[in-house]
Amino acid sequence: MASGGSKKVIYAAIAGNTLIAATKFGAGFYTGSSAMLSEAVHSLVDTGNQWLLLYGLKRARQPADAEHPFGYGMEEYFWAFVVAILIFGLGAGISFYEGLQRVLDPHPMGDPYVNYVVLGLAIVFEGASWLVAFGEFRRIKGKSGWVSEIRRSKDPTKFTVLFEDTAAMLGLVVALIGIALAERLAMPVLDGVAAIVIGIILATTAALLAYECKGLLIGEAASPTVVRGIRRIVGQQDGILAINEVLTMHLGPQDVLVNLSLDFADGISASDVELAISDLEQAVKTAYPEVRRIFIEAQSMAGHRRANLAPADR
């Protein structure tokens, strides 16, 4: 289930990017600036990306059914990965193309002050959106480091919007510097160079997003804190001799699957095992509400080791 914070961040980004894209396209066509047109395409792609993230959130809320018994939570991860591809393919690709065209065929821009005004307004709009994304991410980050929190986060909407808005702010600064230098030094080629640099920023952002989303798509474990907590809860249950294995996987930002292999004490009755399993499941779900499903296997430690031996080792 998507948090309200996730949607707030996305709606703020949509509002900001829609206003920015319209003003950038107008200025880009009026002045003929490649850097401005690259920024306009960037904002347009970002706007489309936000709608895709919202669509992913909506799809992820679908209840489980026969074809998807574990639900649709990973739709959120899939659409975040699509966003990374679009940033690279459209945003970075068109920026590279525009920049290369201007470098190969440099020509003076129109009134550069139109670009300055539009870029100034864009920085204000984009800055407001970035502050919302930054504030939401800082709230969930707590005392963790920024990089470690991005690596730990299982909610792609939050870090995707933060990455996009950060790249947008950097792109605006680059565009402003490139346009100013192109005018002051009478070197229109620098406008094209700025567009290429914007393309590099977008390509780097897309690569980072794709890397983070890949881990979520192929199945990331719950945080070490959650795994340790589950082990501690199991260790407090009567009738359990040993924990053979604890396997976890995120099916969504707030949807964790847990598989336990436990060695129960010899001689306890089947009803005692059933009671222990029920108590254990309730205790884990109470402590960690994001754990939606728990599957517990009763198996001796020796039997578990034999079952996990490679054929060549038997």
Residue pairs with C-beta under 8 A, 6 or more apart in sequence:
1 60
1 61
1 252
1 254
1 255
2 57
2 60
2 61
2 76
2 157
2 253
3 155
3 253
3 254
5 136
5 139
5 140
5 158
6 57
6 155
6 157
6 158
6 253
7 54
7 57
8 132
8 136
9 132
9 133
9 136
9 157
9 158
9 161
9 162
10 50
10 53
10 54
10 57
10 157
10 161
12 128
12 129
12 132
12 133
13 46
13 50
13 129
13 132
13 133
13 161
13 164
13 165
14 47
14 50
14 51
14 54
15 129
16 125
16 126
16 128
16 129
17 43
17 44
17 46
17 47
17 50
17 126
17 129
17 168
18 47
19 125
20 43
20 121
20 122
20 125
20 126
20 168
21 40
21 43
21 44
21 46
21 47
23 118
23 121
23 122
24 36
24 37
24 39
24 40
24 43
24 118
24 122
25 37
25 40
25 44
26 118
27 33
27 36
27 40
27 114
27 115
27 117
27 118
28 36
28 37
28 39
28 40
29 37
30 110
30 111
30 114
31 109
31 110
31 111
31 112
31 114
31 115
32 107
32 109
32 110
33 109
33 110
33 112
33 115
33 175
33 179
33 191
34 98
34 99
34 101
34 102
34 191
34 192
34 194
34 195
35 99
35 174
35 175
35 178
35 179
35 191
35 192
35 194
35 195
35 198
36 115
36 118
36 119
36 175
36 179
37 98
37 195
38 94
38 95
38 98
38 99
38 171
38 175
38 194
38 195
38 198
38 199
39 119
39 122
39 171
39 172
39 175
39 198
41 90
41 91
41 94
41 95
41 98
42 91
42 95
42 167
42 168
42 171
42 198
42 202
43 122
43 168
45 86
45 87
45 90
45 91
46 87
46 91
46 164
46 168
48 86
49 83
49 86
49 87
49 160
49 164
50 161
52 79
52 82
52 83
52 86
53 79
53 80
53 83
53 157
53 160
53 161
55 79
56 75
56 76
56 78
56 79
56 80
56 157
57 76
57 157
59 72
59 75
59 76
59 79
60 71
60 72
60 73
60 74
60 75
60 76
60 252
61 72
62 68
62 71
62 72
62 75
63 71
64 70
64 71
64 72
70 251
70 257
70 293
71 251
71 252
71 255
71 292
73 250
73 251
73 252
73 253
73 255
74 216
74 217
74 251
74 252
76 155
76 156
76 157
76 252
76 253
77 156
77 213
77 216
77 217
77 252
78 217
80 156
80 157
80 160
80 209
80 213
80 216
81 209
81 210
81 213
81 214
81 217
83 160
83 164
83 209
84 160
84 206
84 207
84 209
84 210
84 213
85 206
85 210
87 164
87 167
87 202
87 205
87 206
87 209
88 202
88 203
88 206
88 207
88 210
91 199
91 202
91 206
92 199
92 200
92 202
92 203
92 206
93 199
94 199
95 195
95 196
95 198
95 199
95 202
96 195
96 196
96 199
98 192
98 195
99 192
99 193
99 194
99 195
99 196
99 197
99 198
99 199
100 192
100 196
101 192
102 188
102 189
102 191
102 192
102 195
103 189
103 192
103 193
103 196
104 192
106 187
106 188
106 189
106 191
106 192
107 188
108 186
108 188
109 115
109 179
109 182
109 183
109 188
109 191
112 179
112 180
112 182
112 183
115 175
115 179
116 176
116 179
116 180
119 172
119 175
119 176
119 179
122 172
123 169
123 172
123 176
126 165
126 168
126 169
126 172
127 169
129 165
130 162
130 165
130 166
130 168
130 169
133 158
133 161
133 162
133 165
134 162
134 165
136 158
137 149
137 158
137 159
137 162
140 149
140 153
140 155
140 158
141 149
142 149
144 152
150 159
150 212
151 212
152 223
153 159
154 216
154 220
154 250
154 252
154 253
155 253
156 212
156 213
156 216
156 253
159 209
159 212
160 209
163 205
163 208
163 209
164 205
166 205
167 201
167 202
167 204
167 205
170 201
171 198
171 201
171 202
174 194
174 197
174 198
174 201
175 194
175 195
175 198
177 194
178 190
178 191
178 193
178 194
178 195
178 197
179 191
179 194
181 187
181 190
182 188
182 189
182 190
182 191
182 194
216 250
219 249
219 250
220 249
220 250
221 227
221 247
221 248
221 249
221 250
222 248
222 249
222 250
222 256
222 258
222 290
222 291
226 248
226 256
226 288
226 290
226 291
227 246
227 248
229 287
229 288
230 246
230 248
230 258
230 260
230 284
230 288
230 291
231 243
231 246
233 280
233 283
233 284
233 287
234 240
234 243
234 246
234 260
234 262
234 280
235 243
236 283
237 276
237 279
237 280
237 283
238 276
239 264
239 265
239 268
239 272
239 273
239 276
240 262
240 263
240 264
240 265
240 276
241 263
241 264
241 265
241 301
242 262
242 263
242 301
243 260
243 261
243 262
243 263
244 261
244 262
244 263
244 297
244 299
244 301
244 304
245 259
245 260
245 261
245 304
246 258
246 259
246 260
247 258
247 259
247 260
248 256
248 257
248 258
248 259
249 256
249 257
250 256
250 257
251 257
251 292
254 289
254 290
255 290
255 292
256 288
256 290
256 291
256 292
257 292
257 293
257 295
258 284
258 291
258 293
258 294
258 295
259 294
259 295
259 296
259 297
260 280
260 294
260 295
260 296
260 297
261 296
261 297
261 299
261 304
262 296
262 297
262 298
262 299
263 298
263 299
263 300
263 301
263 304
264 273
264 276
264 298
268 276
273 298
277 296
277 298
280 294
280 296
281 294
281 296
284 291
284 294
285 291
285 292
285 294
299 307
306 314
